[in-house]
Structures are given as C-alpha cells and as structure tokens.
Amino acid sequence: MLIYPQFLTRADINYKNSVMPKIALDTVRSLINYLSVKGIDRDILLAKTGLSEKQLNQSGELVSTTIYESLYQLAENKLQCKTIGFDFGKVIEPDRWGVLGYIAYTAQSVKSALENQRKYQTLVGNLGAPLQEVQEDYILLKWMPAYHCSHNTVEEIITGWVALAKHLTNNKIRPQAIYFSHRCQSDLQQFKDYFGCDVQFEWDYHGIKVDKSLASTPFTKHEPEIHNLLCQHAGKMVNNLAERLPVEIVTKFITTQLPLGVPEIEDAAQNLQISVRTLQRKLSEHQLTFTGLIDSIRKDLALSYLRNTNTKIVYIAQMLGFSEQSAFQRAFKRWTDQTPKQFRDSCLKG
C-alpha cells in the first residue's frame, strides 16, 4: 500500500499515481518468454514479478516498471550478460507491444507507424517519450526516459525500433548513427556490427539518425483494412481506459504530445473520444484542471529529465513544449526557486 504525506491533497495523490512509470503486461510477458528460452526457469521469473501466469496474460493491462527492471537485473545475474536488452531488442515480434505492435506491423511506412505510436502510446505505458526532429536531410528519433531506467531498457527500445524498421522494409532502412547517453557495458564492435553504422555512447541523448528520404519507405506487411480495424480497436481501448483511469490517460496523452507543442483540451478530448465537457467533469472529480495538469506534468518531467539524464537543457525545454529555453528557465524558477542548471548540479552533488 502506498502511503503519502498528510499534506498531499486528493488531487496530488491522483496525479502522483498517474505519473508513476508503467509498462504494458504484453511487454513483460514477452521478456519473460525470451528469458525462458535463454534458460532461466519460468517459475523463478514469475516469482520475481509477483505475477501469476493468469495475471501475466491480461493483455492491455499496465504494471510498474520496477517489475520490468527487476527481470533485467535477475537476467544479468543469472546469465552473466550485460547485453540482455540489446539482444532482446533484436528479437522483434508484434505482440511485444500488444495492439500497438500489430498497428506498427500493418502500417504503411515509418512515418505512419510513428504517427500511430504518438496517438496510442497510452496503451503501452509511460516509460519515456519519443521525439522526432526533422532536419534538411535526416531525421533524428530520440527517446527520453521518464525515470532512471537501466541501460538494458534503453538498448532494448532503440534496438527494437531499428529491428522493426529493418524487418518491415527488407533491410532497406538502416540508421546513419546510433546514440546512447550511458556508457558502453560490453564490446562496442558488436553494436556497430548489428546496426551497421557509427554507434556513440555517453552522448547527450538516446536516439537514432536516419536518412530523411527513407521515412516513407513502404512496409512489406502493410494491410490497409486490417490496419484500420486495429486503429479503431485501439481507439476503443483508449476510450475504455479513459473511463476507468481518466487522470492517468490524460496525463500520458499530454506527455506524448508535449514534444510537438502544448496540447489543447480539445485535442485531449478528441484523442479520448469524449466531449470537452465530459473531460472537464472527469478532471474536476479529481480536483484537477487541464491547464493545471499540464503545468504539473511539465514540472515532474523536468525534474526527472534533469535528475536521470545528461540531456542538454535546450533539448529538455523542447521535450516539454516550450517555444524557447528562456521560457523553460522562467517556469522552472517558478516551480523550484532554482534554475535548471542549479537543480542538476545539486543532484550531482547529492
């Protein structure tokens, strides 16, 4: 049971519950299946998660990321291997991300898959936020973790993106460069061999650099009718979650949209397939407003990014939807009475 300080309001508690990092059970199940094949007893893996086989098969449900991280820690110890996440990322299957995985598999192109990822991201958890930067001749796909995750989780996500693109285009899409902000835990050459490009560790961010012209490369498994049906099903799933967990779902929507700009309440209502008035009422029941929720999310994400990543402050400002770094500086000063740099420095000293 979670115990909160007495001075927290009901709205604070509802919001704090909504931003706790979570991951889809589909992904947890996929990792357990992989580790079982690698030789770790399934009963040991289930015991580590505290989940039964029946609970593990509840597709669409979300659980704490601590469960996922504990599996990676267990695997590192049992297999004496530092590249579990990298290796798991290469073994790409659509069911790893539930319905969102099948949507990606049947999408028309990378561009289409990324658009749907942003739209239905709430279904697979809130481990972090993707950011797409389009330059003159290349696209930079960044991933910003929402918590202090392990190198295995990061390497799995980045490698999974590449594996998916390679698989669905018959190797026509290959990255120009791969970036990780953590230090290399193993032999660098094996990363270069797999990705077929320059791989940089201890960088400013986690990301993939790809040729801009490749974003529209057709996927080989594109099925328009099936894809549309899957998107409709995902929309209904988001709507059902919004009925059960309105604050959590709206929070995830805002988080995924901030890198593109601050969303309006009309955008959130449309995504949840409810009216603006209904959304306002649901937030009011939890003593929240849409603008107040955005401010709280920006603050918590800023604190998390500054504590847990080496990402430059200008990029963090961009991830939070600020038009310029100075606007972020002013907001952060209002939240904490410190500048972002002062806060980061104090975390490093602590």
Rosetta blueprint (number, residue, H / E / L):
1 M L
2 L L
3 I L
4 Y L
5 P L
6 Q L
7 F L
8 L L
9 T L
10 R H
11 A H
12 D H
13 I H
14 N H
15 Y H
16 K H
17 N H
18 S H
19 V H
20 M L
21 P L
22 K E
23 I E
24 A E
25 L H
26 D H
27 T H
28 V H
29 R H
30 S H
31 L H
32 I H
33 N H
34 Y H
35 L H
36 S H
37 V H
38 K L
39 G L
40 I L
41 D L
42 R H
43 D H
44 I H
45 L H
46 L H
47 A H
48 K H
49 T H
50 G L
51 L L
52 S L
53 E H
54 K H
55 Q H
56 L H
57 N L
58 Q L
59 S L
60 G L
61 E L
62 L E
63 V E
64 S E
65 T H
66 T H
67 I H
68 Y H
69 E H
70 S H
71 L H
72 Y H
73 Q H
74 L H
75 A H
76 E H
77 N H
78 K H
79 L H
80 Q L
81 C L
82 K L
83 T L
84 I H
85 G H
86 F H
87 D H
88 F H
89 G H
90 K H
91 V L
92 I L
93 E L
94 P H
95 D H
96 R H
97 W H
98 G L
99 V H
100 L H
101 G H
102 Y H
103 I H
104 A H
105 Y H
106 T L
107 A L
108 Q L
109 S E
110 V H
111 K H
112 S H
113 A H
114 L H
115 E H
116 N H
117 Q H
118 R H
119 K H
120 Y H
121 Q H
122 T H
123 L H
124 V H
125 G E
126 N L
127 L L
128 G E
129 A E
130 P E
131 L E
132 Q E
133 E E
134 V E
135 Q L
136 E L
137 D L
138 Y E
139 I E
140 L E
141 L E
142 K E
143 W E
144 M E
145 P E
146 A L
147 Y L
148 H L
149 C L
150 S L
151 H H
152 N H
153 T H
154 V H
155 E H
156 E H
157 I H
158 I H
159 T H
160 G H
161 W H
162 V H
163 A H
164 L H
165 A H
166 K H
167 H H
168 L H
169 T L
170 N L
171 N L
172 K L
173 I L
174 R L
175 P L
176 Q L
177 A E
178 I E
179 Y E
180 F L
181 S L
182 H L
183 R L
184 C L
185 Q L
186 S L
187 D L
188 L H
189 Q H
190 Q H
191 F H
192 K H
193 D H
194 Y H
195 F H
196 G L
197 C L
198 D E
199 V E
200 Q E
201 F L
202 E L
203 W L
204 D L
205 Y L
206 H E
207 G E
208 I E
209 K E
210 V E
211 D E
212 K H
213 S H
214 L H
215 A H
216 S H
217 T L
218 P E
219 F L
220 T L
221 K L
222 H L
223 E L
224 P H
225 E H
226 I H
227 H H
228 N H
229 L H
230 L H
231 C H
232 Q H
233 H H
234 A H
235 G H
236 K H
237 M H
238 V H
239 N H
240 N H
241 L H
242 A H
243 E H
244 R H
245 L L
246 P H
247 V H
248 E H
249 I H
250 V H
251 T H
252 K H
253 F H
254 I H
255 T H
256 T H
257 Q H
258 L H
259 P H
260 L H
261 G L
262 V L
263 P L
264 E L
265 I H
266 E H
267 D H
268 A H
269 A H
270 Q H
271 N H
272 L H
273 Q L
274 I L
275 S L
276 V H
277 R H
278 T H
279 L H
280 Q H
281 R H
282 K H
283 L H
284 S H
285 E H
286 H L
287 Q L
288 L L
289 T L
290 F H
291 T H
292 G H
293 L H
294 I H
295 D H
296 S H
297 I H
298 R H
299 K H
300 D H
301 L H
302 A H
303 L H
304 S H
305 Y H
306 L H
307 R H
308 N H
309 T L
310 N L
311 T L
312 K L
313 I H
314 V H
315 Y H
316 I H
317 A H
318 Q H
319 M H
320 L L
321 G L
322 F L
323 S L
324 E L
325 Q H
326 S H
327 A H
328 F H
329 Q H
330 R H
331 A H
332 F H
333 K H
334 R H
335 W H
336 T H
337 D L
338 Q L
339 T L
340 P H
341 K H
342 Q H
343 F H
344 R H
345 D H
346 S H
347 C H
348 L H
349 K H
350 G L
